[in-house]
């Protein structure tokens, strides 16, 4: 199982300097190990089940943490674009709220007639 885990997770690099990449990926791997170790101990009934469950949980936790880290690095590297996207999202939400209030006001006015 360890060989499969390392084969699947080896292409997951980060767009930063190799030293920081190795440190961050080691931290992610350690956190994934702790989570998988705890959960496999709770849910596995036999030693074989716990081993397989541990590696499955560890793989998915590693992928989730890697994805969160990758998005965080992307946001940090593209701050202007992130700000523009955030402004657009906030603008759309405000526009949606205004439209919702207008529709609600029109329905209330129609009921009152």
FITOR-865894 format. One record per residue: z, x, y of N, C-alpha, C, CB in turn. Coordinates in nm, 4 decimals. Glycine has a CB too. Layout:
% residues N
PT | n_c3 | n_c1 | n_c2 | ca_c3 | ca_c1 | ca_c2 | c_c3 | c_c1 | c_c2 | cb_c3 | cb_c1 | cb_c2
PT | Z | X | Y | Z | X | Y | Z | X | Y | Z | X | Y $
...
***
This chain:
% residues 113
PT | n_c3 | n_c1 | n_c2 | ca_c3 | ca_c1 | ca_c2 | c_c3 | c_c1 | c_c2 | cb_c3 | cb_c1 | cb_c2
PT | 0.0000 | 0.0825 | -0.1195 | 0.0000 | 0.0000 | 0.0000 | 0.0000 | 0.0870 | 0.1261 | 0.1212 | -0.0939 | -0.0003 $
PT | 0.0704 | 0.1994 | 0.1216 | 0.0759 | 0.2860 | 0.2391 | -0.0638 | 0.3380 | 0.2744 | 0.1722 | 0.4037 | 0.2146 $
PT | -0.1424 | 0.3736 | 0.1736 | -0.2781 | 0.4223 | 0.1976 | -0.3622 | 0.3150 | 0.2654 | -0.3439 | 0.4662 | 0.0659 $
PT | -0.3522 | 0.1903 | 0.2189 | -0.4262 | 0.0806 | 0.2816 | -0.3828 | 0.0607 | 0.4261 | -0.4066 | -0.0492 | 0.2027 $
PT | -0.2518 | 0.0659 | 0.4498 | -0.1990 | 0.0486 | 0.5851 | -0.2554 | 0.1565 | 0.6773 | -0.0441 | 0.0532 | 0.5845 $
PT | -0.2539 | 0.2803 | 0.6330 | -0.3027 | 0.3894 | 0.7172 | -0.4535 | 0.3827 | 0.7365 | -0.2644 | 0.5236 | 0.6566 $
PT | -0.5272 | 0.3367 | 0.6365 | -0.6721 | 0.3209 | 0.6519 | -0.7051 | 0.2124 | 0.7543 | -0.7368 | 0.2870 | 0.5167 $
PT | -0.6301 | 0.1041 | 0.7522 | -0.6565 | -0.0064 | 0.8447 | -0.6119 | 0.0252 | 0.9862 | -0.5875 | -0.1321 | 0.7969 $
PT | -0.5023 | 0.0976 | 1.0020 | -0.4487 | 0.1205 | 1.1361 | -0.5000 | 0.2485 | 1.2013 | -0.2993 | 0.1247 | 1.1303 $
PT | -0.5670 | 0.3353 | 1.1285 | -0.6135 | 0.4606 | 1.1878 | -0.7177 | 0.4416 | 1.2988 | -0.6712 | 0.5481 | 1.0802 $
PT | -0.8069 | 0.3420 | 1.2922 | -0.9035 | 0.3288 | 1.4024 | -0.8452 | 0.2669 | 1.5290 | -1.0199 | 0.2460 | 1.3571 $
PT | -0.7196 | 0.2284 | 1.5269 | -0.6602 | 0.1616 | 1.6424 | -0.6090 | 0.2639 | 1.7424 | -0.5464 | 0.0686 | 1.5987 $
PT | -0.7000 | 0.3234 | 1.8147 | -0.6620 | 0.4181 | 1.9176 | -0.6382 | 0.3464 | 2.0488 | -0.7687 | 0.5253 | 1.9343 $
PT | -0.5861 | 0.4200 | 2.1439 | -0.5617 | 0.3653 | 2.2763 | -0.6409 | 0.4472 | 2.3775 | -0.4096 | 0.3656 | 2.3103 $
PT | -0.6871 | 0.3835 | 2.4848 | -0.7702 | 0.4548 | 2.5832 | -0.6865 | 0.5378 | 2.6810 | -0.8556 | 0.3552 | 2.6612 $
PT | -0.6047 | 0.6277 | 2.6277 | -0.5206 | 0.7134 | 2.7110 | -0.5218 | 0.8534 | 2.6514 | -0.3745 | 0.6577 | 2.7212 $
PT | -0.4502 | 0.9442 | 2.7132 | -0.4443 | 1.0825 | 2.6648 | -0.3894 | 1.0859 | 2.5216 | -0.3562 | 1.1696 | 2.7589 $
PT | -0.4405 | 1.1742 | 2.4376 | -0.3998 | 1.1770 | 2.2962 | -0.2498 | 1.1942 | 2.2739 | -0.4716 | 1.2875 | 2.2264 $
PT | -0.1833 | 1.2719 | 2.3579 | -0.0391 | 1.2905 | 2.3411 | 0.0350 | 1.1590 | 2.3590 | 0.0136 | 1.3944 | 2.4405 $
PT | 0.0044 | 1.0878 | 2.4664 | 0.0689 | 0.9586 | 2.4901 | 0.0294 | 0.8573 | 2.3833 | 0.0325 | 0.9054 | 2.6290 $
PT | -0.0957 | 0.8652 | 2.3402 | -0.1422 | 0.7739 | 2.2356 | -0.0595 | 0.7907 | 2.1081 | -0.2915 | 0.7978 | 2.2057 $
PT | -0.0417 | 0.9150 | 2.0645 | 0.0365 | 0.9393 | 1.9427 | 0.1815 | 0.8954 | 1.9587 | 0.0315 | 1.0871 | 1.9053 $
PT | 0.2389 | 0.9207 | 2.0759 | 0.3781 | 0.8790 | 2.0991 | 0.3915 | 0.7269 | 2.0970 | 0.4289 | 0.9340 | 2.2335 $
PT | 0.2995 | 0.6589 | 2.1639 | 0.3052 | 0.5125 | 2.1683 | 0.2794 | 0.4532 | 2.0300 | 0.2029 | 0.4574 | 2.2697 $
PT | 0.1789 | 0.5044 | 1.9582 | 0.1502 | 0.4519 | 1.8249 | 0.2646 | 0.4806 | 1.7277 | 0.0200 | 0.5115 | 1.7716 $
PT | 0.3321 | 0.5950 | 1.7440 | 0.4487 | 0.6234 | 1.6603 | 0.5602 | 0.5241 | 1.6898 | 0.4982 | 0.7677 | 1.6827 $
PT | 0.5805 | 0.4924 | 1.8170 | 0.6817 | 0.3924 | 1.8545 | 0.6476 | 0.2543 | 1.8002 | 0.6958 | 0.3856 | 2.0065 $
PT | 0.5203 | 0.2169 | 1.8106 | 0.4766 | 0.0879 | 1.7572 | 0.4974 | 0.0845 | 1.6061 | 0.3280 | 0.0613 | 1.7920 $
PT | 0.4620 | 0.1936 | 1.5387 | 0.4811 | 0.2006 | 1.3935 | 0.6279 | 0.1902 | 1.3549 | 0.4230 | 0.3302 | 1.3390 $
PT | 0.7153 | 0.2535 | 1.4326 | 0.8587 | 0.2472 | 1.4045 | 0.9131 | 0.1060 | 1.4245 | 0.9347 | 0.3457 | 1.4936 $
PT | 0.8728 | 0.0418 | 1.5314 | 0.9167 | -0.0963 | 1.5562 | 0.8644 | -0.1883 | 1.4464 | 0.8682 | -0.1456 | 1.6954 $
PT | 0.7386 | -0.1703 | 1.4072 | 0.6816 | -0.2515 | 1.2991 | 0.7579 | -0.2285 | 1.1691 | 0.5319 | -0.2188 | 1.2795 $
PT | 0.7971 | -0.1040 | 1.1432 | 0.8745 | -0.0732 | 1.0233 | 1.0085 | -0.1460 | 1.0254 | 0.8964 | 0.0783 | 1.0109 $
PT | 1.0805 | -0.1383 | 1.1371 | 1.2123 | -0.2045 | 1.1463 | 1.2008 | -0.3548 | 1.1245 | 1.2768 | -0.1769 | 1.2831 $
PT | 1.1026 | -0.4170 | 1.1883 | 1.0852 | -0.5621 | 1.1738 | 1.0500 | -0.5965 | 1.0295 | 0.9752 | -0.6143 | 1.2698 $
PT | 0.9562 | -0.5235 | 0.9707 | 0.9133 | -0.5513 | 0.8333 | 1.0268 | -0.5256 | 0.7349 | 0.7910 | -0.4655 | 0.7965 $
PT | 1.1022 | -0.4214 | 0.7561 | 1.2140 | -0.3886 | 0.6673 | 1.3175 | -0.5016 | 0.6680 | 1.2798 | -0.2548 | 0.7097 $
PT | 1.3483 | -0.5505 | 0.7867 | 1.4446 | -0.6600 | 0.7976 | 1.3952 | -0.7894 | 0.7361 | 1.4786 | -0.6837 | 0.9412 $
PT | 1.2714 | -0.8246 | 0.7630 | 1.2175 | -0.9506 | 0.7108 | 1.1929 | -0.9439 | 0.5602 | 1.0876 | -0.9859 | 0.7827 $
PT | 1.1470 | -0.8315 | 0.5110 | 1.1219 | -0.8194 | 0.3668 | 1.2532 | -0.8270 | 0.2902 | 1.0485 | -0.6870 | 0.3345 $
PT | 1.3586 | -0.7739 | 0.3470 | 1.4896 | -0.7824 | 0.2825 | 1.5414 | -0.9250 | 0.2757 | 1.5892 | -0.6959 | 0.3557 $
PT | 1.5040 | -1.0062 | 0.3742 | 1.5491 | -1.1460 | 0.3765 | 1.4710 | -1.2338 | 0.2790 | 1.5365 | -1.2026 | 0.5173 $
PT | 1.3402 | -1.2091 | 0.2664 | 1.2558 | -1.3023 | 0.1934 | 1.2083 | -1.2547 | 0.0570 | 1.1392 | -1.3342 | 0.2748 $
PT | 1.2164 | -1.1270 | 0.0268 | 1.1691 | -1.0791 | -0.1027 | 1.2776 | -1.0892 | -0.2081 | 1.1206 | -0.9355 | -0.0918 $
PT | 1.2433 | -1.1388 | -0.3260 | 1.3453 | -1.1542 | -0.4302 | 1.3469 | -1.0361 | -0.5262 | 1.3221 | -1.2831 | -0.5078 $
PT | 1.2315 | -0.9761 | -0.5536 | 1.2285 | -0.8595 | -0.6419 | 1.1814 | -0.7382 | -0.5618 | 1.1355 | -0.8845 | -0.7652 $
PT | 1.1989 | -0.6213 | -0.6204 | 1.1614 | -0.4981 | -0.5520 | 1.0111 | -0.4945 | -0.5240 | 1.2028 | -0.3762 | -0.6354 $
PT | 0.9307 | -0.5366 | -0.6206 | 0.7854 | -0.5382 | -0.6024 | 0.7430 | -0.6338 | -0.4922 | 0.7168 | -0.5763 | -0.7322 $
PT | 0.8048 | -0.7509 | -0.4891 | 0.7736 | -0.8487 | -0.3847 | 0.8102 | -0.7939 | -0.2478 | 0.8476 | -0.9810 | -0.4103 $
PT | 0.9262 | -0.7304 | -0.2385 | 0.9705 | -0.6767 | -0.1108 | 0.8761 | -0.5679 | -0.0607 | 1.1121 | -0.6218 | -0.1229 $
PT | 0.8247 | -0.4844 | -0.1512 | 0.7326 | -0.3782 | -0.1096 | 0.6040 | -0.4367 | -0.0528 | 0.7005 | -0.2856 | -0.2277 $
PT | 0.5454 | -0.5306 | -0.1249 | 0.4208 | -0.5916 | -0.0785 | 0.4447 | -0.6686 | 0.0510 | 0.3624 | -0.6852 | -0.1865 $
PT | 0.5522 | -0.7466 | 0.0546 | 0.5846 | -0.8238 | 0.1735 | 0.6090 | -0.7315 | 0.2925 | 0.7072 | -0.9120 | 0.1484 $
PT | 0.6783 | -0.6205 | 0.2692 | 0.7049 | -0.5247 | 0.3758 | 0.5750 | -0.4734 | 0.4364 | 0.7885 | -0.4080 | 0.3231 $
PT | 0.4792 | -0.4335 | 0.3538 | 0.3554 | -0.3773 | 0.4060 | 0.2680 | -0.4821 | 0.4726 | 0.2786 | -0.3102 | 0.2955 $
PT | 0.2700 | -0.6035 | 0.4221 | 0.1921 | -0.7105 | 0.4855 | 0.2496 | -0.7428 | 0.6234 | 0.1906 | -0.8376 | 0.3965 $
PT | 0.3815 | -0.7604 | 0.6292 | 0.4463 | -0.7891 | 0.7574 | 0.4249 | -0.6731 | 0.8533 | 0.5974 | -0.8160 | 0.7382 $
PT | 0.4420 | -0.5516 | 0.8037 | 0.4277 | -0.4330 | 0.8880 | 0.2878 | -0.4240 | 0.9473 | 0.4587 | -0.3065 | 0.8078 $
PT | 0.1856 | -0.4552 | 0.8678 | 0.0488 | -0.4505 | 0.9165 | 0.0272 | -0.5498 | 1.0305 | -0.0485 | -0.4790 | 0.8027 $
PT | 0.0695 | -0.6739 | 1.0108 | 0.0464 | -0.7759 | 1.1136 | 0.1293 | -0.7508 | 1.2393 | 0.0782 | -0.9140 | 1.0583 $
PT | 0.2512 | -0.7033 | 1.2230 | 0.3336 | -0.6704 | 1.3400 | 0.2710 | -0.5527 | 1.4148 | 0.4802 | -0.6368 | 1.2975 $
PT | 0.2234 | -0.4521 | 1.3409 | 0.1583 | -0.3372 | 1.4043 | 0.0380 | -0.3824 | 1.4858 | 0.1151 | -0.2341 | 1.2985 $
PT | -0.0459 | -0.4680 | 1.4280 | -0.1660 | -0.5160 | 1.4980 | -0.1267 | -0.5936 | 1.6236 | -0.2520 | -0.6054 | 1.4044 $
PT | -0.0248 | -0.6798 | 1.6135 | 0.0182 | -0.7587 | 1.7294 | 0.0718 | -0.6681 | 1.8401 | 0.1257 | -0.8608 | 1.6879 $
PT | 0.1561 | -0.5728 | 1.8049 | 0.2110 | -0.4822 | 1.9055 | 0.1028 | -0.3928 | 1.9656 | 0.3213 | -0.3963 | 1.8443 $
PT | 0.0092 | -0.3484 | 1.8817 | -0.1011 | -0.2683 | 1.9317 | -0.1843 | -0.3484 | 2.0320 | -0.1889 | -0.2198 | 1.8154 $
PT | -0.2123 | -0.4745 | 2.0005 | -0.2935 | -0.5581 | 2.0893 | -0.2225 | -0.5796 | 2.2229 | -0.3241 | -0.6940 | 2.0228 $
PT | -0.0919 | -0.6050 | 2.2186 | -0.0153 | -0.6235 | 2.3420 | -0.0186 | -0.4955 | 2.4252 | 0.1311 | -0.6638 | 2.3103 $
PT | -0.0024 | -0.3811 | 2.3596 | -0.0061 | -0.2525 | 2.4296 | -0.1444 | -0.2271 | 2.4888 | 0.0326 | -0.1380 | 2.3343 $
PT | -0.2469 | -0.2581 | 2.4128 | -0.3848 | -0.2374 | 2.4593 | -0.4138 | -0.3227 | 2.5828 | -0.4854 | -0.2708 | 2.3471 $
PT | -0.3689 | -0.4468 | 2.5825 | -0.3880 | -0.5343 | 2.6989 | -0.3099 | -0.4807 | 2.8187 | -0.3437 | -0.6794 | 2.6664 $
PT | -0.1874 | -0.4349 | 2.7938 | -0.1080 | -0.3774 | 2.9022 | -0.1746 | -0.2550 | 2.9639 | 0.0296 | -0.3403 | 2.8515 $
PT | -0.2303 | -0.1684 | 2.8827 | -0.3007 | -0.0501 | 2.9331 | -0.4259 | -0.0919 | 3.0091 | -0.3377 | 0.0454 | 2.8171 $
PT | -0.4973 | -0.1921 | 2.9589 | -0.6164 | -0.2401 | 3.0279 | -0.5796 | -0.2954 | 3.1652 | -0.6878 | -0.3475 | 2.9441 $
PT | -0.4716 | -0.3727 | 3.1705 | -0.4266 | -0.4287 | 3.2986 | -0.3893 | -0.3164 | 3.3946 | -0.3060 | -0.5240 | 3.2778 $
PT | -0.3180 | -0.2162 | 3.3446 | -0.2780 | -0.1042 | 3.4290 | -0.4003 | -0.0272 | 3.4802 | -0.1848 | -0.0101 | 3.3516 $
PT | -0.4995 | -0.0067 | 3.3958 | -0.6191 | 0.0685 | 3.4358 | -0.7135 | -0.0116 | 3.5239 | -0.6933 | 0.1152 | 3.3137 $
PT | -0.7053 | -0.1438 | 3.5208 | -0.7955 | -0.2303 | 3.5975 | -0.7151 | -0.3229 | 3.6875 | -0.8862 | -0.3126 | 3.5033 $
PT | -0.6339 | -0.2652 | 3.7743 | -0.5447 | -0.3464 | 3.8565 | -0.6198 | -0.4361 | 3.9539 | -0.4502 | -0.2575 | 3.9327 $
PT | -0.7265 | -0.3862 | 4.0136 | -0.8028 | -0.4689 | 4.1087 | -0.8668 | -0.5879 | 4.0385 | -0.9113 | -0.3848 | 4.1787 $
PT | -0.9296 | -0.5625 | 3.9242 | -0.9927 | -0.6706 | 3.8485 | -0.8879 | -0.7710 | 3.7999 | -1.0715 | -0.6136 | 3.7289 $
PT | -0.7743 | -0.7208 | 3.7556 | -0.6656 | -0.8084 | 3.7110 | -0.6164 | -0.8953 | 3.8257 | -0.5493 | -0.7258 | 3.6536 $
PT | -0.6041 | -0.8371 | 3.9455 | -0.5608 | -0.9139 | 4.0620 | -0.6613 | -1.0230 | 4.0951 | -0.5410 | -0.8219 | 4.1827 $
PT | -0.7906 | -0.9908 | 4.0885 | -0.8945 | -1.0901 | 4.1168 | -0.8900 | -1.2031 | 4.0139 | -1.0341 | -1.0238 | 4.1175 $
PT | -0.8756 | -1.1671 | 3.8865 | -0.8680 | -1.2689 | 3.7808 | -0.7440 | -1.3555 | 3.7994 | -0.8663 | -1.2027 | 3.6409 $
PT | -0.6307 | -1.2929 | 3.8332 | -0.5077 | -1.3694 | 3.8553 | -0.5237 | -1.4648 | 3.9737 | -0.3887 | -1.2743 | 3.8795 $
PT | -0.5880 | -1.4206 | 4.0799 | -0.6111 | -1.5079 | 4.1956 | -0.7003 | -1.6262 | 4.1588 | -0.6745 | -1.4284 | 4.3107 $
PT | -0.8015 | -1.6010 | 4.0794 | -0.8905 | -1.7093 | 4.0364 | -0.8136 | -1.8097 | 3.9505 | -1.0116 | -1.6527 | 3.9579 $
PT | -0.7326 | -1.7604 | 3.8578 | -0.6543 | -1.8494 | 3.7708 | -0.5566 | -1.9313 | 3.8529 | -0.5784 | -1.7686 | 3.6636 $
PT | -0.4871 | -1.8682 | 3.9468 | -0.3921 | -1.9412 | 4.0317 | -0.4664 | -2.0441 | 4.1160 | -0.3131 | -1.8436 | 4.1228 $
PT | -0.5827 | -2.0058 | 4.1693 | -0.6619 | -2.1003 | 4.2480 | -0.7055 | -2.2211 | 4.1665 | -0.7836 | -2.0309 | 4.3050 $
PT | -0.7486 | -2.1976 | 4.0446 | -0.7894 | -2.3080 | 3.9572 | -0.6696 | -2.3974 | 3.9250 | -0.8526 | -2.2537 | 3.8267 $
PT | -0.5545 | -2.3380 | 3.8992 | -0.4344 | -2.4178 | 3.8713 | -0.3932 | -2.5012 | 3.9917 | -0.3189 | -2.3270 | 3.8296 $
PT | -0.4011 | -2.4440 | 4.1105 | -0.3688 | -2.5201 | 4.2319 | -0.4686 | -2.6329 | 4.2512 | -0.3678 | -2.4282 | 4.3559 $
PT | -0.5964 | -2.6043 | 4.2320 | -0.6994 | -2.7078 | 4.2442 | -0.6765 | -2.8186 | 4.1415 | -0.8401 | -2.6467 | 4.2263 $
PT | -0.6429 | -2.7812 | 4.0180 | -0.6139 | -2.8799 | 3.9142 | -0.4938 | -2.9663 | 3.9543 | -0.5869 | -2.8097 | 3.7791 $
PT | -0.3909 | -2.9050 | 4.0110 | -0.2736 | -2.9806 | 4.0559 | -0.3067 | -3.0781 | 4.1665 | -0.1659 | -2.8865 | 4.1026 $
PT | -0.3892 | -3.0338 | 4.2608 | -0.4301 | -3.1223 | 4.3705 | -0.5100 | -3.2400 | 4.3174 | -0.5128 | -3.0452 | 4.4748 $
PT | -0.6043 | -3.2143 | 4.2278 | -0.6849 | -3.3223 | 4.1697 | -0.5958 | -3.4188 | 4.0922 | -0.7948 | -3.2649 | 4.0773 $
PT | -0.4995 | -3.3661 | 4.0198 | -0.4079 | -3.4512 | 3.9435 | -0.3259 | -3.5408 | 4.0371 | -0.3139 | -3.3647 | 3.8566 $
PT | -0.2794 | -3.4850 | 4.1485 | -0.2042 | -3.5651 | 4.2464 | -0.2920 | -3.6735 | 4.3079 | -0.1473 | -3.4749 | 4.3573 $
PT | -0.4169 | -3.6399 | 4.3396 | -0.5086 | -3.7384 | 4.3983 | -0.5342 | -3.8524 | 4.3007 | -0.6418 | -3.6719 | 4.4381 $
PT | -0.5586 | -3.8190 | 4.1737 | -0.5815 | -3.9220 | 4.0724 | -0.4572 | -4.0064 | 4.0538 | -0.6232 | -3.8589 | 3.9390 $
PT | -0.3407 | -3.9422 | 4.0482 | -0.2150 | -4.0162 | 4.0331 | -0.1913 | -4.1080 | 4.1524 | -0.0970 | -3.9192 | 4.0169 $
PT | -0.2191 | -4.0590 | 4.2750 | -0.2025 | -4.1404 | 4.3945 | -0.2980 | -4.2603 | 4.3914 | -0.2263 | -4.0556 | 4.5209 $
PT | -0.4225 | -4.2374 | 4.3474 | -0.5202 | -4.3467 | 4.3407 | -0.4778 | -4.4508 | 4.2385 | -0.6596 | -4.2927 | 4.3060 $
PT | -0.4226 | -4.4090 | 4.1244 | -0.3761 | -4.5046 | 4.0231 | -0.2571 | -4.5850 | 4.0755 | -0.3374 | -4.4310 | 3.8927 $
PT | -0.1641 | -4.5185 | 4.1444 | -0.0480 | -4.5891 | 4.1981 | -0.0902 | -4.6885 | 4.3049 | 0.0536 | -4.4901 | 4.2554 $
PT | -0.1860 | -4.6510 | 4.3890 | -0.2333 | -4.7400 | 4.4923 | -0.3049 | -4.8610 | 4.4317 | -0.3257 | -4.6653 | 4.5874 $
PT | -0.3785 | -4.8397 | 4.3229 | -0.4502 | -4.9478 | 4.2569 | -0.3512 | -5.0449 | 4.1926 | -0.5478 | -4.8917 | 4.1513 $
PT | -0.2418 | -4.9938 | 4.1359 | -0.1407 | -5.0808 | 4.0762 | -0.0693 | -5.1651 | 4.1795 | -0.0401 | -4.9989 | 3.9999 $
PT | -0.0546 | -5.1100 | 4.2983 | 0.0172 | -5.1802 | 4.4049 | -0.0610 | -5.2940 | 4.4660 | 0.0546 | -5.0845 | 4.5121 $
PT | -0.1908 | -5.2945 | 4.4478 | -0.2734 | -5.4001 | 4.5093 | -0.2624 | -5.5298 | 4.4372 | -0.4172 | -5.3590 | 4.5140 $
***
